[in-house]
Amino acid sequence: MFRDIISTIGARYLVAVLNLLLIFVNGKVLGREGMGMVGLIYASANLAVIFNSILCGNTIIYFMNRYNLRYVFYPACGWAIAGSAVSCGAMFFLNMLPEGYEPAVFVLAVLISLTTAHSQMILGKDNVKGFNRAHLLQGILMFLALLYIYFVADYRHVNGYLTGLFLVNLVACAYTLILLLPHLWKRETAVAGRSFFKALKEMFVYGIWSGTDNLAEGLATRLNYFLVKSAGGYGSVGLLDSGTKMSESVWHISNSVSYIEYNSISKTADREKQKRVTLQLFKMTCCALTAVMAVIVCIPEWIFTRYLLTPEFAGIRKVIWGLSFGIVALGSNRVLSHYFIGSGNIRYSTFCSLFGLVVLLIAGFILIPHFGVFGAALTSSIAYTGMLLFSLLIFMKKTGTFPYELLPSKEDWTVLHKNLQRRKNK
């Protein structure tokens, strides 16, 4: 498991570096207003993708260990389209979709949802290399595609960015499907006593909890974009989006850990083992996130405004400072969240996300009108910290964990050192 985590983090951080470079390129090419539009388009599509996680997200891995793969594959692909239509329709009536880009958001949501579903199935088959290669393909291809579109084709517009985004997700969707086809062609024996429709019903019930959890967390991380847009326009969203994406780059650590953790925990019923693995990964993740975030917040403002972006992004360091402690909190919380999901207690993760959303709405309506973009950053951090505290209380109560067990110990460093030595010797 440790080896898989290291390789997954490595793959994701290579992509993270390319994504950071693209933030700077997009900032110079599209400007603050363009970055704001791009941020809202992607945030809208991402909310649809999160809604689709009812059958396209963690539900896949959980039920792949229990049912025939085809029982999972067909509902996931169908829901990627139907769910995108439902969620985009709801956002259209709520006036949340960027004007003129409604069809683009829908198509993007379908492609990302399909790619996510295929990738989850690949991971569920323990093909970690294929899972990582798919992620690498997206990151590298996006970087090269946008460089070509901006500087060779000289198409420096929001639509140029969308062209690259569509191309990359279409290729990634096809690539992940190709990796999955050998497993789909194998004839698997259906689970005794389980018809396709009974399995679908069970998946949907589980997926409702998972989807509600993901949607609430997604709103907690992106609803402030829409609040800021109402208060300050696309330029303010562009500043918030740039600071947010740079800060959230550290989440590649926690996302990598939680993917592997979930796959491991969902395959065992040993509660003591689940607790031990979660605590070790929680402490390791929290320390790593804190260290990387500390480096980011120490970058001077003039480096952003003079070299990496443009002067119109003045104030971005303040945004990063406002987000910093919340970024560490939510990244650490994802380890606990995946413990609840993998151990079959998904409702606790859902309650945590709903709690965070309520905190975000209360804090946002108080802070954003008075402090603008910085208020939005603080709002996110307050909500994320509230979610972590909520999860910690539930985890400690359910597993009998004492507060001192949450602190890194000599034993944790010994285990980490042994794993590193074992990997080095392989």
N, C-alpha and C positions, 0 to 999 in steps of 0.2 A: 504493500500500500504506500509506504513512504517513497519508494522509487517512482511510483506513478504520480504522486503529488509533486515531486521535484521536477519530473519531466513536463508535467502539465503547467506548473508555474513558469518553467523556462519558456515553453511555447507561448504562453500568454504574455509574458513580459517582452518577448521579442515583438509581438504584435502591439503591445502597449507603447513601446518606443516609437514604432511606425505611426501609431495613432496620435501620439504627442507631436510628432513632426508635422502630421497633417493638420493638427489644430493651429499650428503656427502658419502653415501654408494657407489654410482657409482664412485665417485672420487677416493676412496680408492681401489675399486675392478678393475675398468677399466682403471684408470690412465688418464692422460691428452689426450693422443692419442685416447684412446677408447671413452672418453667423446666427443672428436671432431667428431668422426665418428657417434656416436649416435646423436649428435646435428645436423649434416648435414642430416641424414636419417629423423629425425623428422621434420626438417625445410622443406625438400623437400615434405614430405607427407602433411605438413600443408599448403604449397602453393597450392597443388592440392585440399585440402579441401576448401581453400578460393575461388578457382576458382569455385568449386561446389556450393558455397553459392548463385550462380545465382538463383537456385531453392531450395537449401537446407538450406538457412540461414534466414535472416529477412523477406524475401519474404513470408515465410510460415505464420508467425503470421499476417502479413498485410492482406493476402488474406483469411486466415481462418475466419476472421470476415465478409467476403463478399461472400464466396462460400461454397459449399458442401466440407466437409473434404476430400472426395475421389478425388475431383478435384485437391487437393494439394498433397495428399499422393503419388499417382502413379507417377506423373511427378518427384517428389523429389527423390523417390527411383530409378527410371530409370536414372535420371541425375547423381546420386551418382556414378553409374558405368560408364556411357558414359563420363561424365565430367572428371573422374579420368583417363580414357584412353587417352582423348585428352590432358590433362595437363601433364600427365607423359610422353606421347609421345613427346610433345614439349620440356620438360626439358631434355629428353634423347638426342634429336638432338642438344640442346644447351650445352650438356655436363655438366649439372647441377646435375645429379643424381650420388650418390656415386657408384663407380664401384663395380659390383657384387651384389648390393642390389636393383636393379631396380624392380624385381617382388615384393619384400617386400614392397617397397614404394607404389606401386600400390594397393596391398591388404590392406595395412594400411590406405591408403586414402579412399578406399571404405567403410571400417568398421567405420572409424571416421565420415565420411560424413553421413552414414545411422544413426548412433547414434545421431549425431547433429540434423538431420532432425526430428527424432522421438521425441527428447527432446524439440525441438521448438514447435512441435504440442501439446505435453503434457502441456507446458507452455501456449500455446494459448488457451487451454481448462481450464485455471486457476487452474491447478493442480500443485501448487507451491511445495507442499510436495513431490509429485512424481518426479518432476524435480530435487529437492534437493537430494532426496534419490538416484536417478540415478547417480548424481555427486559423492555422498559419496561412493556409491558402487565401482565406478571406482578407486577412490583414495585409499580406504582401501584394495581392492583386489590387486591393483598394488603393494602396499607396502608389503603385505603378500606374493604375488607370487614371487617377486624378492628376498625377504629374503630366501624363500625356494630354489629357483633356485641357488642362490649364495652360501648359507651356508649349505644346506642340500644335494641338488643334486650336489653341488660343480662344477657348470657349470659357471665359471667366465669368460665370453666372451661376446662380443657385441651381438652374436647370442642368448645368454641367456637372455639378456635384451629384444631383439626382441620377443622371445618366450613369455615372460611375457606380453609384449605390445599387441601381437595378442590375447592372451587368455583373457585379461581384456576387450579389445574392442569388442570381440565376445560376451562375457557374457553381457556387457552393451547394445549392440545392441539388443540382445534377450530380455533383461529385459525391455527396453524402448518400444519395440514392443508389449510385453505382456500388458503393461500399456495402450497402445494405442488401442488395439484390441476392447475393449467394445465400444469405440467411432466409430470405423470403422464399427462395426456390426449394429449400429443404422442406420435406414433409414432416411436420411435427404432430405428435399425438395430442389431441385436445384434452383438456382436463376433464376427468370423469365427472359427470353430473353438471357440467357447465356448458350451456348452449351459448352461442354468440351473443344473443340478446340479453341473457342473464349476466354475462360478463360485462357487456356494455353498460348495463344499468349499474352494476357495482363500481365500474370505473367512473361513471358520471357522478355517483354519490361522493366517492372519494375526491374526484376532480373538482367538485363544487367547493369543498373545503380548501383544496390546494389553490384553485383559481381565485377564490375570495382572498386568501392569504397573499398571493402574488399581486393581485389587483390593488389591494389595500397598501401593500409595500410600494408598488409602482406609483400610486397616487401620492404616497408620502415622500417619494423621491423626486417627482416631476410636477406635482400640482402647483408648486411655487412658480414654475415657468409661466403658467397661465395667469396667476395672481400678479406677477411682475409685469406681464405684458399689458394687463388692464391698467396698471398704475403708471408704467413708464415707457411702454412701446417696445418695438422690436430691438432697439439699441440696448435697452436694459436687459432684455432676454439674452442678447449676444454676449454681454459682459458676464452675466450669471452663468451661461452655458460654457463659456471658455474656462472660467474658474472652476466650475463643477467638474468638467471633463478632466482637467489636469489633476484635480484632487482625487477623483474617482479612479484614476489609473492605478492607485494602490489596491483597489478591490480585486485586481487580478490574482492577488495572493489568496484572499479569502474565498473567491469564487472557485479557484483551483482546488483548494483544500476541501470545500464543502461538496463539490462534485464527487470527489473520491470518497469522502466520508459517508455521504448518503448511499453510494453504491455499496459500501462495506457494511454499514449499519443495517440496511434493509435486507441483507442476506443472513443475518444472525438474530436469534431470539435471546441470546445471552445478555441480560440487562447489565450485568457487571462489566462485561466487555464493552458494551455500547457506552457506558458511563466513562470508563477508563480512556477509550479512544477519543471521545468528545472532549474530555478535560485536557488531554495532552495537546490535541489540535487547537483547542480554544486558546490555551496559553501561548503556544507557538505562534499562532496567527496574530494575537493581540500585540505581542512583542515586535513581530515583523512589521505590522502595520504602523505602529508607533514610530519605529526607526525610519521607515521610508517617508512617512508624513512629515517627520521632523526635518528631513532634508529639503522637502518641497517648500515648506513655510519659510525656510531660511534664504530662499532665492530673492534677491533685491528686486524691487518694483522696476527699476530702470532697465533691468535685463529684459523684462517682458515688453515694456513700452518702446525701448530703443532698438532691440535686436530681434526678439522672438515674434512680437506682434507689431502694433503701431501705437502711436500716442493716444488714439481714441479709446484704447483699452486701459486707460489710467484708472486705478482703483481695483485692479484684478487681484493684487496681493491681499488687499483687505477682504475680498471675497474668499480667498483661499484660507486666510486666518479664521474667518467666521465658520467655515465648513470643517476645519481640521479635526476638532475633537469629535464631531459627529461622524466623520468619515471612519475614524478608528472604531467608534462605538458600533456603527451598523455593520462594518466588515466583520467585527468580532461576533456580533449577534447572529450572523449568517451560519456560523458553525453550530450555535445552539439551535437555531431554527431548523437546520437540516437533521439535527438529532431528533427533534420532535417529529418531523416528517417521516424520517426513515424508521423510527420505532413505532409508527402507527398512531402517534398522538398529534396529528396534524392540527387539530382544533386549537391547541395552545399557540402554535405558530400563527394561526389565523387571528386569534384574539390579540396577540402581540402587535401584528401589523395594523389591525383596526385601532388599537390604542394609539399607535404612532400617528395614524391619520388624523385622529381627533385632536391630538396634541399639536400637530402641524397646522390644522385649521385655526385653532384658538390662537396659537403663537403668531401665525401668519397675518391674521386680521389685526393683531395688535402691533406687530413690529414692521411689516412691510410698508404701510402708509407713512410711518414716521422715519424709517431708516432706509427705505428703498431696497436696492440690490443687496446691500450688506445685511439688512433686516431679513431678507429671504434666506441668506446663507446661515444666519443665526437660527432662524426658524427651523431649517433642516437639521441643524446640529442638536437643537433641543428635542426635536421629535425622535431622532436616531438614538440619542442617549436614553430617552424614556423607554424606547423599545428594548434596548439592551438590559436596563434595570428590570423591566417586566419579565423578560426571558430568564434572567438570572434567578429571580425569585421563584419562578415556577420550576426551573431545573433543579435548584437546590432542594426544594420541597419534595419533588417527585423522586429524586435519586438519593436523598439523604446526604447531600454534599455540604461540607462545612466551609465557611468563608475562607479559611486558610488554604484549602485545597485549590482555590482559584489562583493562588500566587505561584509563580514559577519556583520550582524547587531544584535541588542538586540532582535529584533523580531524573527530572525532565531533561536537563542538559546532558546527563549521562546517556539516556536513551537516544537523544538527538545525535550525540557524538558517535555512538555505536552504529546508528543507521547510516551516517555519513561515511564512516570507515568501511562499512559493508558495501555501500554503493561504490566507493573508490576502488575497492579490491575486485569488483566485478569486471 
